[in-house]
Amino acid sequence: MELHDVWFVLIAVLWTGYFFLEGFDFGVGVLTKLLARDRPEKRVLINTIGPVWDGNEVWLLTAGGATFAAFPEWYATLFSGFYLPLLLILVCLIVRGVAFEYRVKRPEESWQRNWETAIFWTSLLPAFLWGVAFGNIVRGVKIDRDFNYAGGVLDLLNPYALLGGLVTLTLFTFHGTVFVGLKTVGEIRERARKLALRVGAVTALLALAFLLWTQSEQGDGASLVAVVVAVASLVLALAAARAGREGWAFVLSGLTIVATVAVLFLTLFPNVMPSTLNPDWSLTVTNASSSPYTLKIMTWCAAVATPVVMVYQGWTYWVFRKRIGTQHIADPVH
C-alpha cells in the first residue's frame, strides 16, 4: 500500500472519530430543545458533554490539518468550492463554544435562554451541513481541468446531499439521545429512552434510503458489507434502547456512524473528489497528494502523537464516567 493510500485511510479514521464523538454532543445540543423541560434539565444535558465537547473537536482540527498536509489539492478545491457551508459550520462551532462558556455568566433568564437557543441551532446546523458536504464529496461536484470548483452554492443543494444532511442530523440526534440515557438518572433518562425509539425509527428509514442510494450508484462488495453492518447495528441499537441497555445502545449507534462513514469513503476511493464534468478531471489519492517525503514525515509524527491524544481523551471520559441528574445541579453562583 502506498503512503497516499495509507493517509486516505487515516483521514477516514479521523473523520470517523470526529463524527462518533462530536455526533453525540451535537445530538445533546439538539436535545436541549427536544428533551429538556426546564432549566435544571437543560443544565443536566449540557453537563453531560461539558467536560468532553471541546476535546471532541480536536478530531476535526486533526482531520482538517491532515487533509491540508497530505492532500493539498483536495483541501484547496474542497475549501474553495464549499466555502460558504464550511464557513457557516465554523461560525456555528465558534458561537457554540462561546455559548457553553458564557451561558451561566449572568443570572438573567433572557441571557441564559438566548445562549441555550444558540447551543441548539449551532448544534443542529453543523449536524445537517456535514452530511450535505460529504454527500457532495461522494456524489461528485463540478471540477474543471485545473482542479478548480466550477459550480455554485445551489449546486450543492441536490437531493442526494440534502438526504445525507437529514441522515447525519437524525443519526447524531439518535446517538445523542442514547448518550443522554447512558449518562443521566431519573425521569430525564426515561424520557430519553422513549425519545430514542422515535428518533431512531426516523433515522432508520432515512439511513436505509441514503445507504441504498449510495450503494446503487457507486458501491462494490466492500461497501455492501459496510451497508449491512450500518443497517444491522442501527436496528440492534433500537432494540437495545427499547430494552433499557443504554451501554449497548450507545456502542451500536456509534457502530452505525462508523459503518456509514466507511460506506462513504469506500465508495469514494480512489477518488477524493470526483468531477461530474469529466471523470479524468477528478481528484484522486494520486494526483491530489503531497510528495512521498512529506507523507513519510507525517506518518512518523502521527505514529507518535496519535496514541498520546487517544490516551488522554480516553482518560477524560473515564474520569467523568458517572451518571448525573437534576439532584446534582447546584444553584448557580454569579
Contacts in CASP RR format, 6 or more apart in sequence:
PFRMAT RR
TARGET T0000
AUTHOR 0000-0000-0000
METHOD contacts of the structure
MODEL  1
MELHDVWFVLIAVLWTGYFFLEGFDFGVGVLTKLLARDRPEKRVLINTIG
PVWDGNEVWLLTAGGATFAAFPEWYATLFSGFYLPLLLILVCLIVRGVAF
EYRVKRPEESWQRNWETAIFWTSLLPAFLWGVAFGNIVRGVKIDRDFNYA
GGVLDLLNPYALLGGLVTLTLFTFHGTVFVGLKTVGEIRERARKLALRVG
AVTALLALAFLLWTQSEQGDGASLVAVVVAVASLVLALAAARAGREGWAF
VLSGLTIVATVAVLFLTLFPNVMPSTLNPDWSLTVTNASSSPYTLKIMTW
CAAVATPVVMVYQGWTYWVFRKRIGTQHIADPVH
2 285 0 8 1.000
3 292 0 8 1.000
3 295 0 8 1.000
3 296 0 8 1.000
3 299 0 8 1.000
4 70 0 8 1.000
4 71 0 8 1.000
4 285 0 8 1.000
4 286 0 8 1.000
4 289 0 8 1.000
4 295 0 8 1.000
5 270 0 8 1.000
5 285 0 8 1.000
6 295 0 8 1.000
6 299 0 8 1.000
7 66 0 8 1.000
7 70 0 8 1.000
7 71 0 8 1.000
7 285 0 8 1.000
7 289 0 8 1.000
7 295 0 8 1.000
7 298 0 8 1.000
7 299 0 8 1.000
8 71 0 8 1.000
8 265 0 8 1.000
8 269 0 8 1.000
8 270 0 8 1.000
8 272 0 8 1.000
8 285 0 8 1.000
10 66 0 8 1.000
10 70 0 8 1.000
10 302 0 8 1.000
11 63 0 8 1.000
11 66 0 8 1.000
11 67 0 8 1.000
11 70 0 8 1.000
11 71 0 8 1.000
12 261 0 8 1.000
12 262 0 8 1.000
12 265 0 8 1.000
14 59 0 8 1.000
14 62 0 8 1.000
14 63 0 8 1.000
14 64 0 8 1.000
14 66 0 8 1.000
15 59 0 8 1.000
15 63 0 8 1.000
15 261 0 8 1.000
15 265 0 8 1.000
16 257 0 8 1.000
16 258 0 8 1.000
16 261 0 8 1.000
16 262 0 8 1.000
17 59 0 8 1.000
17 258 0 8 1.000
18 56 0 8 1.000
18 57 0 8 1.000
18 59 0 8 1.000
18 60 0 8 1.000
18 63 0 8 1.000
19 130 0 8 1.000
19 168 0 8 1.000
19 172 0 8 1.000
19 257 0 8 1.000
19 261 0 8 1.000
20 254 0 8 1.000
20 257 0 8 1.000
20 258 0 8 1.000
21 52 0 8 1.000
21 55 0 8 1.000
21 56 0 8 1.000
21 59 0 8 1.000
22 53 0 8 1.000
22 56 0 8 1.000
22 57 0 8 1.000
22 59 0 8 1.000
22 60 0 8 1.000
23 56 0 8 1.000
23 127 0 8 1.000
23 172 0 8 1.000
23 175 0 8 1.000
23 176 0 8 1.000
23 257 0 8 1.000
24 49 0 8 1.000
24 172 0 8 1.000
24 175 0 8 1.000
24 176 0 8 1.000
24 178 0 8 1.000
24 179 0 8 1.000
24 250 0 8 1.000
25 49 0 8 1.000
25 52 0 8 1.000
25 53 0 8 1.000
25 56 0 8 1.000
25 123 0 8 1.000
25 176 0 8 1.000
25 179 0 8 1.000
26 123 0 8 1.000
26 124 0 8 1.000
26 126 0 8 1.000
26 127 0 8 1.000
26 172 0 8 1.000
26 173 0 8 1.000
26 176 0 8 1.000
27 123 0 8 1.000
27 127 0 8 1.000
27 172 0 8 1.000
27 173 0 8 1.000
27 175 0 8 1.000
27 176 0 8 1.000
27 177 0 8 1.000
27 179 0 8 1.000
28 45 0 8 1.000
28 46 0 8 1.000
28 48 0 8 1.000
28 49 0 8 1.000
28 123 0 8 1.000
28 176 0 8 1.000
28 179 0 8 1.000
28 180 0 8 1.000
29 45 0 8 1.000
29 46 0 8 1.000
29 49 0 8 1.000
29 119 0 8 1.000
29 120 0 8 1.000
29 123 0 8 1.000
29 124 0 8 1.000
30 120 0 8 1.000
30 123 0 8 1.000
30 124 0 8 1.000
30 127 0 8 1.000
30 169 0 8 1.000
30 172 0 8 1.000
30 173 0 8 1.000
30 176 0 8 1.000
31 45 0 8 1.000
31 173 0 8 1.000
31 176 0 8 1.000
31 177 0 8 1.000
31 180 0 8 1.000
31 192 0 8 1.000
31 195 0 8 1.000
32 42 0 8 1.000
32 45 0 8 1.000
32 46 0 8 1.000
32 116 0 8 1.000
32 119 0 8 1.000
32 120 0 8 1.000
32 123 0 8 1.000
33 120 0 8 1.000
34 173 0 8 1.000
34 195 0 8 1.000
35 41 0 8 1.000
35 45 0 8 1.000
35 177 0 8 1.000
35 180 0 8 1.000
35 188 0 8 1.000
35 191 0 8 1.000
35 192 0 8 1.000
35 195 0 8 1.000
36 42 0 8 1.000
36 44 0 8 1.000
36 45 0 8 1.000
36 188 0 8 1.000
39 112 0 8 1.000
40 326 0 8 1.000
40 329 0 8 1.000
41 188 0 8 1.000
41 326 0 8 1.000
42 116 0 8 1.000
43 329 0 8 1.000
44 184 0 8 1.000
44 188 0 8 1.000
44 324 0 8 1.000
44 325 0 8 1.000
44 326 0 8 1.000
44 328 0 8 1.000
44 329 0 8 1.000
45 180 0 8 1.000
45 188 0 8 1.000
46 100 0 8 1.000
46 103 0 8 1.000
46 119 0 8 1.000
47 324 0 8 1.000
47 328 0 8 1.000
47 329 0 8 1.000
48 179 0 8 1.000
48 180 0 8 1.000
48 183 0 8 1.000
48 184 0 8 1.000
48 324 0 8 1.000
50 100 0 8 1.000
51 316 0 8 1.000
51 319 0 8 1.000
51 320 0 8 1.000
52 313 0 8 1.000
52 316 0 8 1.000
52 317 0 8 1.000
52 320 0 8 1.000
53 97 0 8 1.000
53 100 0 8 1.000
54 97 0 8 1.000
55 313 0 8 1.000
55 316 0 8 1.000
57 93 0 8 1.000
58 309 0 8 1.000
58 313 0 8 1.000
60 93 0 8 1.000
62 309 0 8 1.000
64 75 0 8 1.000
65 75 0 8 1.000
66 298 0 8 1.000
66 302 0 8 1.000
67 74 0 8 1.000
67 75 0 8 1.000
67 78 0 8 1.000
68 75 0 8 1.000
69 290 0 8 1.000
69 294 0 8 1.000
69 298 0 8 1.000
70 289 0 8 1.000
70 290 0 8 1.000
70 294 0 8 1.000
70 295 0 8 1.000
70 298 0 8 1.000
71 272 0 8 1.000
71 283 0 8 1.000
71 285 0 8 1.000
71 288 0 8 1.000
71 289 0 8 1.000
71 290 0 8 1.000
72 288 0 8 1.000
72 290 0 8 1.000
73 147 0 8 1.000
73 283 0 8 1.000
73 287 0 8 1.000
73 288 0 8 1.000
73 289 0 8 1.000
74 272 0 8 1.000
74 273 0 8 1.000
74 283 0 8 1.000
74 288 0 8 1.000
76 147 0 8 1.000
77 143 0 8 1.000
77 147 0 8 1.000
77 148 0 8 1.000
77 149 0 8 1.000
77 273 0 8 1.000
77 283 0 8 1.000
78 86 0 8 1.000
78 137 0 8 1.000
78 273 0 8 1.000
79 86 0 8 1.000
80 148 0 8 1.000
80 149 0 8 1.000
81 141 0 8 1.000
81 149 0 8 1.000
81 151 0 8 1.000
81 152 0 8 1.000
82 133 0 8 1.000
82 136 0 8 1.000
82 149 0 8 1.000
82 156 0 8 1.000
84 153 0 8 1.000
85 129 0 8 1.000
85 132 0 8 1.000
85 133 0 8 1.000
85 153 0 8 1.000
85 156 0 8 1.000
86 133 0 8 1.000
88 125 0 8 1.000
88 129 0 8 1.000
89 125 0 8 1.000
89 126 0 8 1.000
89 129 0 8 1.000
89 130 0 8 1.000
89 133 0 8 1.000
92 121 0 8 1.000
92 122 0 8 1.000
92 123 0 8 1.000
92 125 0 8 1.000
92 126 0 8 1.000
93 122 0 8 1.000
93 126 0 8 1.000
95 118 0 8 1.000
95 122 0 8 1.000
96 118 0 8 1.000
96 119 0 8 1.000
96 122 0 8 1.000
96 123 0 8 1.000
97 122 0 8 1.000
98 118 0 8 1.000
99 115 0 8 1.000
99 116 0 8 1.000
99 118 0 8 1.000
99 119 0 8 1.000
99 122 0 8 1.000
100 119 0 8 1.000
102 115 0 8 1.000
103 111 0 8 1.000
103 112 0 8 1.000
103 115 0 8 1.000
103 116 0 8 1.000
103 119 0 8 1.000
104 112 0 8 1.000
104 332 0 8 1.000
104 334 0 8 1.000
105 111 0 8 1.000
105 334 0 8 1.000
106 112 0 8 1.000
106 334 0 8 1.000
107 332 0 8 1.000
107 334 0 8 1.000
124 169 0 8 1.000
127 165 0 8 1.000
127 168 0 8 1.000
127 169 0 8 1.000
127 172 0 8 1.000
127 173 0 8 1.000
128 165 0 8 1.000
128 166 0 8 1.000
128 168 0 8 1.000
128 169 0 8 1.000
129 165 0 8 1.000
130 165 0 8 1.000
130 168 0 8 1.000
131 161 0 8 1.000
131 164 0 8 1.000
131 165 0 8 1.000
131 167 0 8 1.000
131 168 0 8 1.000
131 169 0 8 1.000
132 156 0 8 1.000
132 157 0 8 1.000
132 161 0 8 1.000
132 162 0 8 1.000
132 164 0 8 1.000
132 165 0 8 1.000
133 156 0 8 1.000
133 161 0 8 1.000
134 164 0 8 1.000
134 168 0 8 1.000
134 264 0 8 1.000
135 160 0 8 1.000
135 161 0 8 1.000
135 164 0 8 1.000
135 165 0 8 1.000
135 264 0 8 1.000
136 156 0 8 1.000
136 158 0 8 1.000
136 161 0 8 1.000
137 264 0 8 1.000
137 268 0 8 1.000
137 272 0 8 1.000
137 273 0 8 1.000
138 214 0 8 1.000
138 218 0 8 1.000
138 264 0 8 1.000
138 267 0 8 1.000
138 268 0 8 1.000
138 274 0 8 1.000
139 158 0 8 1.000
139 160 0 8 1.000
139 161 0 8 1.000
139 217 0 8 1.000
139 274 0 8 1.000
139 276 0 8 1.000
140 273 0 8 1.000
140 274 0 8 1.000
140 275 0 8 1.000
140 276 0 8 1.000
141 149 0 8 1.000
141 151 0 8 1.000
141 155 0 8 1.000
141 156 0 8 1.000
141 273 0 8 1.000
141 274 0 8 1.000
141 275 0 8 1.000
141 276 0 8 1.000
142 149 0 8 1.000
142 150 0 8 1.000
142 151 0 8 1.000
142 152 0 8 1.000
142 155 0 8 1.000
142 275 0 8 1.000
142 276 0 8 1.000
142 277 0 8 1.000
143 149 0 8 1.000
143 150 0 8 1.000
143 273 0 8 1.000
143 274 0 8 1.000
143 275 0 8 1.000
143 276 0 8 1.000
143 277 0 8 1.000
143 281 0 8 1.000
143 282 0 8 1.000
143 283 0 8 1.000
144 150 0 8 1.000
144 275 0 8 1.000
144 277 0 8 1.000
144 281 0 8 1.000
145 278 0 8 1.000
145 281 0 8 1.000
147 281 0 8 1.000
147 283 0 8 1.000
147 287 0 8 1.000
147 288 0 8 1.000
150 277 0 8 1.000
160 210 0 8 1.000
160 213 0 8 1.000
163 206 0 8 1.000
163 209 0 8 1.000
163 210 0 8 1.000
163 213 0 8 1.000
164 206 0 8 1.000
164 210 0 8 1.000
166 206 0 8 1.000
167 203 0 8 1.000
167 206 0 8 1.000
167 207 0 8 1.000
167 210 0 8 1.000
167 260 0 8 1.000
170 199 0 8 1.000
170 200 0 8 1.000
170 202 0 8 1.000
170 203 0 8 1.000
170 206 0 8 1.000
170 207 0 8 1.000
171 203 0 8 1.000
171 207 0 8 1.000
171 253 0 8 1.000
171 256 0 8 1.000
171 257 0 8 1.000
171 260 0 8 1.000
172 257 0 8 1.000
173 199 0 8 1.000
173 203 0 8 1.000
174 196 0 8 1.000
174 199 0 8 1.000
174 200 0 8 1.000
174 203 0 8 1.000
174 237 0 8 1.000
174 253 0 8 1.000
175 250 0 8 1.000
175 253 0 8 1.000
175 254 0 8 1.000
175 256 0 8 1.000
175 257 0 8 1.000
176 253 0 8 1.000
177 192 0 8 1.000
177 195 0 8 1.000
177 196 0 8 1.000
177 199 0 8 1.000
178 192 0 8 1.000
178 196 0 8 1.000
178 237 0 8 1.000
178 241 0 8 1.000
178 246 0 8 1.000
178 247 0 8 1.000
178 249 0 8 1.000
178 250 0 8 1.000
178 253 0 8 1.000
179 250 0 8 1.000
180 188 0 8 1.000
180 189 0 8 1.000
180 192 0 8 1.000
181 188 0 8 1.000
181 189 0 8 1.000
181 192 0 8 1.000
181 193 0 8 1.000
181 196 0 8 1.000
181 246 0 8 1.000
182 246 0 8 1.000
182 247 0 8 1.000
182 249 0 8 1.000
182 250 0 8 1.000
182 323 0 8 1.000
183 323 0 8 1.000
183 324 0 8 1.000
184 192 0 8 1.000
184 323 0 8 1.000
184 324 0 8 1.000
184 325 0 8 1.000
185 323 0 8 1.000
185 324 0 8 1.000
185 325 0 8 1.000
186 325 0 8 1.000
188 325 0 8 1.000
188 326 0 8 1.000
189 246 0 8 1.000
189 323 0 8 1.000
193 241 0 8 1.000
193 242 0 8 1.000
193 244 0 8 1.000
193 246 0 8 1.000
196 238 0 8 1.000
196 241 0 8 1.000
196 249 0 8 1.000
197 238 0 8 1.000
197 241 0 8 1.000
197 242 0 8 1.000
200 234 0 8 1.000
200 237 0 8 1.000
200 238 0 8 1.000
200 241 0 8 1.000
201 238 0 8 1.000
203 234 0 8 1.000
204 231 0 8 1.000
204 234 0 8 1.000
204 235 0 8 1.000
204 238 0 8 1.000
207 230 0 8 1.000
207 231 0 8 1.000
207 234 0 8 1.000
207 256 0 8 1.000
207 260 0 8 1.000
208 231 0 8 1.000
211 227 0 8 1.000
211 230 0 8 1.000
211 231 0 8 1.000
211 260 0 8 1.000
211 263 0 8 1.000
212 227 0 8 1.000
214 223 0 8 1.000
214 227 0 8 1.000
214 263 0 8 1.000
214 264 0 8 1.000
214 267 0 8 1.000
215 223 0 8 1.000
215 224 0 8 1.000
215 227 0 8 1.000
215 263 0 8 1.000
215 267 0 8 1.000
217 267 0 8 1.000
218 267 0 8 1.000
218 268 0 8 1.000
219 266 0 8 1.000
219 267 0 8 1.000
220 266 0 8 1.000
220 267 0 8 1.000
222 266 0 8 1.000
223 262 0 8 1.000
223 263 0 8 1.000
223 266 0 8 1.000
223 267 0 8 1.000
226 259 0 8 1.000
226 260 0 8 1.000
226 262 0 8 1.000
226 263 0 8 1.000
226 266 0 8 1.000
227 259 0 8 1.000
227 263 0 8 1.000
229 255 0 8 1.000
229 259 0 8 1.000
229 262 0 8 1.000
230 256 0 8 1.000
230 259 0 8 1.000
230 260 0 8 1.000
230 262 0 8 1.000
230 263 0 8 1.000
233 252 0 8 1.000
233 253 0 8 1.000
233 254 0 8 1.000
233 255 0 8 1.000
233 256 0 8 1.000
233 259 0 8 1.000
234 252 0 8 1.000
234 253 0 8 1.000
234 256 0 8 1.000
236 248 0 8 1.000
236 252 0 8 1.000
237 248 0 8 1.000
237 249 0 8 1.000
237 252 0 8 1.000
237 253 0 8 1.000
237 254 0 8 1.000
237 255 0 8 1.000
237 256 0 8 1.000
238 249 0 8 1.000
240 246 0 8 1.000
240 247 0 8 1.000
240 248 0 8 1.000
240 249 0 8 1.000
240 252 0 8 1.000
241 249 0 8 1.000
268 274 0 8 1.000
269 285 0 8 1.000
270 284 0 8 1.000
270 285 0 8 1.000
270 286 0 8 1.000
271 282 0 8 1.000
271 283 0 8 1.000
271 284 0 8 1.000
271 285 0 8 1.000
272 283 0 8 1.000
272 284 0 8 1.000
272 285 0 8 1.000
272 288 0 8 1.000
273 282 0 8 1.000
273 283 0 8 1.000
273 288 0 8 1.000
274 282 0 8 1.000
274 283 0 8 1.000
275 281 0 8 1.000
275 282 0 8 1.000
275 283 0 8 1.000
289 295 0 8 1.000
290 298 0 8 1.000
END
